Amino acid sequence: MDNDFSYFTFIKEKKKIKINIPTGHIVDKKEVLKNLEKYKNDNYIVWIGHATFLIKLGNAIIITDPFFSKFASPFSFIGPKRYVDAAIELKDLPETNLLMLSHNHYDSLDYRTIKNFPYKNTKVLVPLGLSKYFIKNGFDDVNELDWYNQIKVNDLNITLMPAVHSSQRTLTDYNKSLWGSFLIEYKNIKIFFACDTGYGNIYKELGKKYGPIDLTFINIGSYNFKPMFEKSINHSTPEEALNIGEDLLSKKVLGMHWGTIMLSLEEPFEPPVRFKNAANKYGYHKDDAIIFKIGEVQKLENLLQK
């Protein structure tokens, strides 16, 4: 009964939060498309929203955790609703050739997006137990990975890494599929995509073995779930995200999983402020704690040099 009461209190408190989207948080869709064309011959990163990025490395265009639906839910009309649309329409995506999925929660494994994804010849990398969602929707190159499994894609080496998280889509499948982070190695560049994760000592071990990392993508939102539980063990706070970056020996840390959809009770635009303000404590300059606008496109070489 207490847990049920806490859940309904959580939902009630969530409804009270007002979302005031700051000026400049979103890049106009026309500008996004213009910049994608402008930088098509460069290596770049663009934030589509939440944990969805396009990462262009050489001839590869990677999409991470593609989430384009209005709701993070098994339904098309109810559930956590995004308050910012994806930076571009699904139909306007440049042709991807690699899709990386971190786990099966609805804000990462978005079934409607997978069903309608325009490039079914994209190579797909998923943790163990998640290939079925892609195979049944017409993808023909789907690869399941266990932690520390590595796969080579052209001139990329990609390794599925552990994360402090869980998996679940129904009442009966808790932790029946795997979850994880991805290490992308391209020439002399290492990129770590950590979504979703809480803090854990595993990152010190990964830093010793695989660091230094040039750029870490990490969740900085969805950490306040009171009164259901005191602390989220599955999502890092902005400070814990920086601590993970420090443990990974990451030169720069890019905050994601915020500013798109409300999943918890912190103020929606609190995460980037805390993230920037805590940078120095974890050995970073404020400019090394990177925040994107939704739809922002940055050349990778510029991002790594700043």
Salt bridges, closest charged atoms under 4 A:
GLU13 OE2 - LYS16 NZ 3.13
GLU37 OE2 - LYS40 NZ 2.81
ASP85 OD1 - LYS70 NZ 2.75
ASP92 OD1 - LYS91 NZ 3.46
ASP107 OD2 - HIS50 NE2 2.73
ASP107 OD2 - HIS257 NE2 3.23
ASP141 OD2 - LYS123 NZ 3.16
ASP196 OD2 - HIS103 NE2 3.79
ASP196 OD2 - HIS165 NE2 3.69
ASP196 OD2 - HIS235 NE2 2.92
ASP196 OD2 - HIS257 NE2 3.06
ASP214 OD1 - LYS251 NZ 3.12
GLU230 OE2 - LYS226 NZ 3.32
GLU239 OE1 - ARG274 NH2 2.64
GLU240 OE2 - LYS231 NZ 2.83
GLU270 OE2 - ARG274 NH1 3.14
ASP287 OD2 - HIS285 ND1 3.75
ASP288 OD1 - LYS252 NZ 2.82
GLU301 OE2 - LYS299 NZ 3.49
